[in-house]
């Protein structure tokens, strides 16, 4: 286990590759942006959009943006409409009633109040629950089916409405380090389905889990509809100030409702991430036990690059808060799936990285690596 020489990114992140100087892709990209002329990039985007618009089939909407009502999707929607002067159709894959938060529903309502058309896709709750349970037990990743449905919902909607252009926000290759998602250039998003969490997107495992194939249409992988030509573009590539903090501030000024629980329970330092449901906090805790980094790392690394905090102070924050998750969220998750907390922790500990954590039956896994250094000073 090694840490980036600039920030606190670890080489345990799936699909990441540090350069020969020990610097992570996100830092390499961040420091390279200092030399970028964003006015030239914006003109490039305008040219791309002009070419796409020539063949536009839908006469009412120009593009599709996936939204949860959170900071990123709210800022994207506003920027596309007000800066690019396009008419977007916002597509929301809604969680079932037991999972979605009141904050999430308020934020979707806020987008509607801001004047956007929002199409909400809601999937069968019984199949949803069965898939979540199966994925948790088999992979310790309950979010796999929901992410698969989320990322499939946009091209499916694009096909349904004859819309060619789909916008995503950040490029997970350059801004997080998942290098398998990197396309032909910095804004090409057509490799998004190669993200580690999607793992190919096949629905075969869902059928094996006992879900009728006829109920899996909205979980279908993009490759099943790839004969339709889509242009998937990362908007973050064209913004000089794309960041967790900036997106949160701008969205908040336009009515975004924030998470109110203290971040020692949630890992959500700024209260602006994954606002539409709370069990992502559990998934971030599990990610921490698998790879040695959680949501706090993603926030802190960005703050280090922006010189909001120095590396030494950041280490102290990660040591105290990364991987945190209140028992309240574990309780609600177990109640929803109909499992005991004992069974929950049995699965989590089964998938915990034993090289990074000490596991016993009496407590949560205990970190044995040193933040900022790794294992055995390496």
Protein Blocks (a to p, Z undefined) as FASTA:
>chain_A
ZZdfklmcdfkbghiacdfkopafklmmmmmmmmpcfklmmmmmmmmmmmmmmmpmblkb
gbdcddehiaklmmmmmmmmmmnopacddddddddfklpcfklmmmmmmmmmnopacddd
dddfklmmmmmmmmmmmnopaklmmmmmmmmmmmmmmmmnopabdcdfbdfklmnopakl
pcfblklcklmmmpfklnnopaklmmmnopafklmmmmpcfklmmmpccddddfklmpck
bcfklmmmmmmmnopacdfbdfklnopanopghklbmklmmmmmmmmmmnopafklmmmm
mmmmnopacfklmmmmmmmmgopacfklmmmmmmmnopafklmmmmmmmmpcfklpccdf
kbccddfbdehilgghZZ
